[in-house]
Every structure is written in structure tokens, then in C-alpha cells.
Amino acid sequence: MKGVRTFIGIFPPPEIQSAVSQVQALLKDNNFRVRWEIENKFHVTLKFLGNILPAQGEQIQSLLMDAGRSVARFEVRLTRVGCFPTVEAPKIVWIGSGREENAPLAECSGIVDRLCISAGHKKEERVFLPHLTLGRAKGKMSGTLIKRIENTTFEPIQFLCTELLVMKSDLSPSGSAYSQLFTIPLKQ
């Protein structure tokens, strides 16, 4: 049995997705070989679980529901654009901020990771950097795009995170499609 490709994330409200799209528009150019994300897919990934079976999904849901009752809602701040893995060889263009600017979000990510480890998933090896993916490079990025990333500024974008979403991700040649499996409300 293959299972369902799953991740745990935070999806901003539509007005914030629209504000993020406006920042994304500052970076876009037809000459750039980047597959830009569509607005309704903007999200912060807290944990990618990979393919999980229904019993594993139920266990994760139960653990997260318990955690949601003790994790208070928090603000998420987006203050800059950047790229992964490095500016010299970017593959992913993102909007986000440092861990210190989003300490409650980083803490929530750590809680989610520990719960998933207790359910048998691997520990996240990378340091969590709060971000939403804006686009993925299709080959080497041009120096012009890298300069644009380095020079793009905007008023900080902020929103209240009230829930975590466990999402199904279906892959296809045209990209991924997301559907919600369940919602974890956070404490008021």
C-alpha cells in the first residue's frame, strides 16, 4: 500500500495570499526560468511526512489535536525575500523571515517535529526557516533575478495563525495539487 503524500502546514488567509502575490509580482519577468507558485498554494510547511498510511494519519491527527489545545495562536511575519540553497545557486525563491522574528512559529514547528518523531517519522535535519515558496527555478537562475531578489523590499506582512492543516499533495507533470485532510485548531 503506497499511502498518501502528506504535509503539515499553515495557509495564510486569502487577503494575505494576495499581498504575497503582489510581492511575487515584483520578482516576475518572462525572461526568468522560474515556475511561479499560484496564490492559493502559498503556505508555510511545518513538516513533510511523505507517504503515510491511514493508521499513521489517524495517529498524527490525534497527537496534533492534543498539541493544538495547548499551543496558542500566534502571529506570522513575512519581512524579506530570499532563495535556497544559496544566492549563488538558487533553486527556490521564497518570502519569509528569520527564526527570531517568528519565534512562536519556530517553536510550533519544533513541537510538530517532536510529535511526528514520536509517531515514527524522521527528525527534520534542516534548521527551520519560516518561508512560503514563491517559485522554483527551472535550471540556472539569471543574475538579474538574483539582483531583483536581493533588492526587493516591501512593508512587512503579518497574519494570525489560528490553525494547522494536514494536507494531501498529489503530484502531476503540471505541479502539485493540495487537498485538506484535517484541521488542527490552535488555542485562543
Secondary structure, DSSP 8 states (H G I E B T S, - for coil): ---EEEEEEE---HHHHHHHHHHHHHH--TTS-EEE--GGG--EEEEEEEEE-HHHHHHHHHHHHHHHTTSB-EEEEE-EEEEES-SSS--EEEEE--TTTTHHHHHHHHHHHHHHHHTT-----S----EEEEEEESSS--HHHHHHHHH-----EEEEE-EEEEEEEEEETTEEEEEEEEEEE-B-
